[in-house]
């Protein structure tokens, strides 16, 4: 065998080794890329799933439940594009398709979150902000139509108003039950100020009027606080009854 043949064989062998090393590196890089993509999609799936399961029940509607299930399914399907053998997401995707197929009959089992203080309101507000953030990101990525995202953004702002209407109403009612009329007035004043600051004043005009009516009653109770005990108790009972009656009206106006 001539030296030229030997040299060519050595060069060929070295080239083959370099090519194999390069292909192996490409395969490893591709594997790491898929792993990172799957982890990112799984995290985004988890965030949507958490909202779907933990969202305050008083704000969870069949429409919102369907939206969150649709988004979960989209992420599950994207994960399966990366890893077709993932049995966990195969099962989840099948379950989500069954739920989505129910349409407006989809079960909504989220527990209501009774908002009676600022700390609890902050927890629910965090859920609303998380939902708003997810809707924005999904619209930017093309996973949610822009018009639909805008509609949900508007609805989320309305939920935020409902949250604080519930908070101030519950605080006022609780204060009256504890015969803390001054605290009740403060809660109602905060409610009036909050509603007056809303851009869509026409939408909340009726609710604002109810808060103002309740505030007038509480102010009257404070004025008559020096009256005999029986009269004061009568005023308190009347105030509580009016809060309950107005509360029923408010729920119908806000949630229908």
C-alpha positions in Angstrom: 0.0 0.0 0.0 1.5 3.3 -1.0 2.1 6.2 1.3 -0.5 8.2 -0.5 -3.2 5.6 0.1 -2.3 5.4 3.7 -2.4 9.2 4.1 -5.8 9.4 2.4 -7.1 6.7 4.7 -5.9 8.5 7.8 -7.4 11.8 6.6 -10.6 10.0 5.8 -10.7 8.5 9.2 -10.1 11.8 11.0 -12.8 13.5 8.8 -15.2 10.7 9.7 -14.5 11.1 13.4 -14.9 14.9 13.2 -18.2 14.4 11.3 -19.5 11.9 13.9 -18.5 14.3 16.8 -20.3 17.2 15.0 -23.5 15.1 14.4 -23.4 13.9 18.0 -23.1 17.5 19.2 -26.1 18.5 17.0 -28.2 15.7 18.4 -27.3 16.7 22.0 -28.1 20.4 21.2 -31.4 19.4 19.7 -32.2 17.2 22.7 -31.4 20.1 25.1 -33.4 22.5 23.0 -36.4 20.2 23.1 -36.0 19.7 26.8 -36.0 23.4 27.4 -39.0 23.9 25.1 -41.0 21.2 26.9 -40.1 22.6 30.3 -41.2 26.1 29.2 -44.5 24.8 27.8 -45.1 22.7 30.9 -44.7 25.7 33.1 -47.1 27.7 31.0 -49.6 24.8 31.1 -49.2 24.7 34.9 -50.0 28.4 35.3 -53.2 28.1 33.2 -54.2 24.9 35.0 -53.7 26.7 38.4 -55.9 29.5 37.3 -58.5 27.1 36.0 -58.6 25.1 39.3 -58.1 27.9 41.9 -59.9 30.9 40.3 -62.5 32.5 42.7 -65.8 30.7 42.1 -67.9 33.9 42.1 -66.0 35.1 38.9 -65.7 31.7 37.2 -68.3 31.3 34.4 -68.7 28.5 31.9 -67.2 30.9 29.2 -64.1 31.4 31.3 -63.8 27.8 32.2 -64.0 26.9 28.5 -61.4 29.5 27.6 -58.9 28.1 30.2 -59.5 24.5 29.1 -58.9 25.5 25.5 -55.6 27.2 26.4 -54.6 24.2 28.5 -55.3 21.9 25.6 -53.2 24.1 23.2 -50.2 23.8 25.5 -50.8 20.1 26.0 -50.8 19.6 22.3 -47.7 21.6 21.8 -45.9 19.5 24.5 -47.0 16.4 22.6 -45.5 17.8 19.4 -42.2 17.8 21.3 -42.6 14.5 23.1 -45.3 12.3 21.5 -44.8 9.6 24.1 -45.6 11.7 27.2 -48.5 9.6 28.6 -49.4 12.3 31.2 -50.2 15.0 28.7 -51.8 12.4 26.4 -54.3 11.7 29.2 -54.7 15.4 30.0 -55.4 16.3 26.4 -58.1 13.6 26.1 -59.8 14.8 29.3 -59.7 18.5 28.2 -61.2 17.6 24.8 -64.1 15.9 26.6 -64.7 19.0 28.8 -64.6 21.4 25.9 -67.0 19.2 24.0 -69.6 19.9 26.7 -69.7 23.6 25.7 -71.9 25.7 28.1 -72.7 22.6 30.1 -69.1 22.3 31.3 -69.0 21.8 35.1 -67.8 24.8 37.1 -66.8 23.6 40.6 -64.6 26.5 41.7 -65.3 27.5 45.3 -66.4 31.1 45.9 -63.9 33.2 47.8 -65.6 35.3 50.4 -63.9 38.7 50.3 -64.3 40.5 53.7 -60.9 42.3 54.1 -58.2 43.9 52.0 -55.9 40.9 52.3 -58.4 38.5 50.8 -59.2 41.1 48.1 -55.5 41.2 47.3 -55.4 37.5 46.8 -58.3 37.5 44.3 -56.8 40.6 42.6 -53.6 38.7 42.1 -55.6 35.9 40.3 -57.3 38.5 38.0 -53.9 40.1 37.2 -52.4 36.7 36.4 -55.3 36.0 34.1 -54.9 39.4 32.4 -51.2 38.8 31.9 -51.8 35.3 30.4 -54.4 36.7 28.0 -52.0 39.4 26.9 -49.1 36.9 26.3 -51.3 34.5 24.5 -52.6 37.2 22.2 -49.0 38.3 21.4 -48.0 34.7 20.6 -51.0 34.1 18.4 -52.5 31.5 20.6 -55.6 33.7 21.3 -57.3 35.9 18.7 -56.6 39.6 19.4 -60.3 40.5 19.4 -61.1 37.8 21.8 -58.2 38.8 24.0 -59.5 42.4 24.1 -63.0 41.2 25.1 -61.5 39.2 27.9 -59.4 42.1 29.1 -62.5 44.2 29.3 -64.3 41.4 31.2 -61.4 41.1 33.6 -61.5 44.8 34.4 -65.3 44.4 35.2 -64.4 41.4 37.5 -62.0 43.7 39.3 -64.8 46.3 39.9 -67.1 43.5 41.1 -64.3 42.4 43.5 -64.2 45.7 45.2 -67.9 46.2 45.2 -68.2 42.9 47.1 -65.4 43.9 49.4 -66.8 47.2 50.5 -70.4 45.9 50.7 -69.3 42.9 52.8 -67.2 45.1 55.1 -70.1 47.5 55.6 -72.5 44.7 56.4 -70.1 43.0 58.8 -69.5 46.3 60.6 -73.2 46.9 61.0 -73.6 43.4 62.4 -70.9 44.2 65.0 -72.6 47.6 65.7 -69.6 49.5 64.3 -71.5 52.1 62.4 -68.5 54.3 61.8 -66.6 51.4 60.1 -69.6 50.7 58.0 -69.7 54.3 56.8 -66.0 54.2 56.0 -66.5 51.1 53.9 -69.4 52.6 52.0 -67.5 55.8 51.4 -64.6 53.8 50.0 -67.1 52.0 47.7 -68.6 55.3 46.5 -65.2 56.8 45.8 -64.1 53.7 44.0 -67.1 53.6 41.7 -66.9 57.3 41.0 -63.4 56.8 39.6 -64.4 54.2 37.1 -64.1 55.2 33.4 -67.4 53.4 32.5 -69.6 55.4 34.8 -72.8 54.5 33.1 -72.3 50.7 33.6 -71.9 51.2 37.4 -74.4 54.1 37.9 -77.0 51.8 39.5 -74.5 50.2 41.8 -73.2 53.6 42.8 -76.7 54.8 43.6 -77.2 51.8 45.9 -74.0 52.6 47.7 -74.9 56.2 48.1 -78.4 55.2 49.4 -76.8 52.8 52.0 -74.3 55.5 53.0 -77.2 58.0 53.6 -78.9 55.4 55.9 -75.7 54.8 57.8 -75.1 58.5 58.2 -78.6 58.8 59.6 -77.9 56.1 62.1 -74.8 57.9 63.3 -76.8 61.1 63.7 -79.4 59.3 65.8 -76.8 57.4 67.8 -77.6 59.5 70.9 -81.3 58.5 70.8 -82.7 55.9 73.3 -81.3 52.4 73.0 -84.5 50.9 71.5 -84.5 53.5 68.8 -80.9 52.9 68.0 -81.4 49.2 67.8 -84.3 49.7 65.5 -82.2 51.9 63.2 -79.5 49.2 63.2 -81.9 46.4 62.4 -83.4 48.5 59.6 -79.9 49.3 58.2 -78.9 45.6 58.2 -82.1 44.6 56.5 -81.6 47.3 53.8 -78.1 46.0 53.3 -79.4 42.5 52.7 -82.1 43.7 50.4 -79.7 45.9 48.5 -77.1 43.1 48.4 -79.6 40.8 46.6 -80.3 43.6 44.1 -76.5 44.2 43.6 -75.8 40.6 42.9 -78.5 40.5 40.3 -77.3 43.7 38.6 -73.6 42.6 38.6 -73.7 38.9 37.8 -76.7 38.5 35.5 
